[in-house]
Amino acid sequence: MERTVPGKVRTARFVFWIMGGLGFFAAAFFLGLFLFASTGVRLTRGELSLLGNPLLGDLGILLAFLSAAVGLGAIVVAGGISRRKAWSRIAGIALGVVILPAIPVGTVFGAFILAGLFGREASAWYASAA
Protein backbone atom coordinates (compact mmCIF):
# COMPACT_ATOMS: atom_id res chain seq x y z
CA MET A 1 0.00 0.00 0.00
CA GLU A 2 1.39 3.38 -1.03
CA ARG A 3 1.55 6.02 1.67
CA THR A 4 0.80 9.61 0.88
CA VAL A 5 3.55 12.17 1.21
CA PRO A 6 3.45 13.93 4.63
CA GLY A 7 2.46 17.60 4.65
CA LYS A 8 5.84 19.25 5.26
CA VAL A 9 7.62 16.91 2.87
CA ARG A 10 4.94 17.61 0.26
CA THR A 11 5.53 21.34 0.76
CA ALA A 12 9.28 20.90 0.26
CA ARG A 13 8.64 18.85 -2.88
CA PHE A 14 6.25 21.55 -4.18
CA VAL A 15 8.89 24.23 -3.56
CA PHE A 16 11.35 22.19 -5.63
CA TRP A 17 8.82 22.00 -8.48
CA ILE A 18 8.41 25.79 -8.30
CA MET A 19 12.19 26.25 -8.25
CA GLY A 20 12.50 24.02 -11.30
CA GLY A 21 9.94 26.02 -13.23
CA LEU A 22 11.49 29.33 -12.20
CA GLY A 23 14.95 28.05 -13.14
CA PHE A 24 13.86 27.16 -16.66
CA PHE A 25 11.93 30.42 -16.99
CA ALA A 26 14.99 32.41 -15.89
CA ALA A 27 17.20 30.47 -18.31
CA ALA A 28 14.86 31.23 -21.20
CA PHE A 29 14.63 34.87 -20.12
CA PHE A 30 18.40 35.37 -19.93
CA LEU A 31 19.00 33.57 -23.19
CA GLY A 32 16.25 35.53 -24.94
CA LEU A 33 17.44 38.83 -23.49
CA PHE A 34 21.01 38.37 -24.63
CA LEU A 35 20.05 36.97 -28.02
CA PHE A 36 17.69 39.90 -28.56
CA ALA A 37 20.33 42.38 -27.47
CA SER A 38 22.93 40.79 -29.72
CA THR A 39 20.83 41.48 -32.79
CA GLY A 40 21.07 45.20 -32.06
CA VAL A 41 17.38 45.85 -32.74
CA ARG A 42 16.51 49.47 -31.92
CA LEU A 43 19.47 50.04 -29.65
CA THR A 44 21.13 53.41 -29.19
CA ARG A 45 24.77 53.96 -29.98
CA GLY A 46 25.72 53.64 -26.29
CA GLU A 47 23.82 50.39 -25.92
CA LEU A 48 25.42 49.03 -29.09
CA SER A 49 28.87 49.77 -27.65
CA LEU A 50 28.06 47.47 -24.72
CA LEU A 51 27.53 44.59 -27.14
CA GLY A 52 31.19 44.80 -28.08
CA ASN A 53 32.13 43.59 -24.62
CA PRO A 54 32.54 39.80 -24.84
CA LEU A 55 32.03 39.48 -21.09
CA LEU A 56 28.44 40.69 -21.43
CA GLY A 57 27.47 37.92 -23.86
CA ASP A 58 29.37 35.29 -21.90
CA LEU A 59 27.69 36.39 -18.70
CA GLY A 60 24.25 36.00 -20.25
CA ILE A 61 25.03 32.50 -21.47
CA LEU A 62 26.50 31.60 -18.07
CA LEU A 63 23.41 32.90 -16.24
CA ALA A 64 21.14 30.95 -18.58
CA PHE A 65 23.17 27.76 -18.07
CA LEU A 66 23.25 28.12 -14.28
CA SER A 67 19.53 28.85 -14.11
CA ALA A 68 18.73 25.79 -16.21
CA ALA A 69 21.06 23.62 -14.11
CA VAL A 70 19.40 24.72 -10.85
CA GLY A 71 15.97 24.17 -12.40
CA LEU A 72 16.87 20.69 -13.59
CA GLY A 73 18.43 19.82 -10.23
CA ALA A 74 15.33 20.98 -8.37
CA ILE A 75 13.04 18.88 -10.56
CA VAL A 76 15.26 15.80 -10.15
CA VAL A 77 15.23 16.27 -6.35
CA ALA A 78 11.43 16.67 -6.35
CA GLY A 79 11.11 13.39 -8.23
CA GLY A 80 13.48 11.69 -5.80
CA ILE A 81 11.43 12.92 -2.85
CA SER A 82 8.30 11.44 -4.42
CA ARG A 83 10.06 8.07 -4.75
CA ARG A 84 11.63 8.24 -1.22
CA LYS A 85 15.19 8.12 -2.49
CA ALA A 86 17.69 8.74 0.32
CA TRP A 87 19.91 10.85 -1.94
CA SER A 88 17.03 13.26 -2.55
CA ARG A 89 16.88 14.23 1.12
CA ILE A 90 20.61 14.96 1.21
CA ALA A 91 20.55 16.82 -2.12
CA GLY A 92 17.42 18.72 -1.08
CA ILE A 93 18.98 19.87 2.18
CA ALA A 94 22.15 20.92 0.35
CA LEU A 95 20.16 22.86 -2.26
CA GLY A 96 18.03 24.43 0.48
CA VAL A 97 21.13 25.66 2.30
CA VAL A 98 22.69 26.99 -0.92
CA ILE A 99 19.66 29.12 -1.81
CA LEU A 100 19.17 30.57 1.70
CA PRO A 101 21.34 33.68 1.04
CA ALA A 102 19.25 34.62 -2.03
CA ILE A 103 17.11 37.18 -0.20
CA PRO A 104 14.05 37.28 -0.19
CA VAL A 105 12.73 34.42 -2.34
CA GLY A 106 15.63 32.04 -1.79
CA THR A 107 15.42 32.53 1.96
CA VAL A 108 11.72 31.68 2.02
CA PHE A 109 12.15 28.70 -0.32
CA GLY A 110 15.17 27.47 1.65
CA ALA A 111 13.30 27.74 4.95
CA PHE A 112 10.36 25.70 3.62
CA ILE A 113 12.72 23.10 2.18
CA LEU A 114 14.76 22.72 5.35
CA ALA A 115 11.66 22.62 7.56
CA GLY A 116 10.19 19.92 5.35
CA LEU A 117 13.28 17.74 5.07
CA PHE A 118 14.59 17.97 8.65
CA GLY A 119 11.41 17.17 10.57
CA ARG A 120 9.98 14.00 12.05
CA GLU A 121 7.66 13.61 9.08
CA ALA A 122 10.62 13.46 6.72
CA SER A 123 12.44 10.95 8.92
CA ALA A 124 9.37 8.72 8.95
CA TRP A 125 8.84 9.16 5.20
CA TYR A 126 12.36 8.11 4.28
CA ALA A 127 12.58 5.38 6.98
CA SER A 128 9.45 3.69 5.61
CA ALA A 129 11.18 3.30 2.23
CA ALA A 130 13.89 1.08 3.71
C-alpha positions, 0 to 999 in steps of 0.5 A, spaced: 500 500 500 502 506 497 503 512 503 501 519 501 507 524 502 506 527 509 504 535 509 511 538 510 515 533 505 509 535 500 511 542 501 518 541 500 517 537 494 512 543 491 517 548 492 522 544 488 517 544 483 516 551 483 524 552 483 525 548 477 519 552 473 522 558 475 529 556 473 527 554 466 523 560 466 529 564 468 534 560 463 529 562 457 529 569 459 536 570 460 538 567 453 532 571 450 534 577 453 542 576 450 540 573 443 535 579 442 540 584 445 545 581 440 541 582 434 542 590 435 534 591 434 533 598 436 538 600 440 542 606 441 549 607 440 551 607 447 547 600 448 550 598 441 557 599 444 556 594 450 555 589 445 562 589 443 564 587 450 565 579 450 564 578 457 556 581 457 554 575 452 558 570 456 555 572 462 548 571 459 550 564 457 553 563 463 546 565 467 542 561 462 546 555 463 546 556 471 539 557 471 537 551 467 542 547 471 538 549 478 531 548 475 533 541 472 536 539 479 530 541 483 526 537 478 530 531 479 530 532 487 522 533 487 522 526 483 526 523 488 522 525 494 516 522 491 520 516 490 523 516 497 530 516 495 535 517 500 539 521 496 534 526 494 533 528 502 541 529 502 541 533 495 534 537 497 537 539 504 544 541 500 540 545 495 536 548 500 542 551 504 545 553 498 539 558 496 538 561 503 542 567 502 538 569 495 534 574 499 528 574 499 525 568 495 531 564 496 530 565 503 523 563 504 524 557 499 530 554 503 526 555 509 520 551 507 525 546 504 529 545 510 523 545 515 520 539 510 526 535 510 529 535 517 522 534 521 519 527 524 515 527 518 521 526 513 524 521 517 518 517 517 517 518 510 524 516 508 525 510 513 518 507 511 522 506 504 527 502 507 
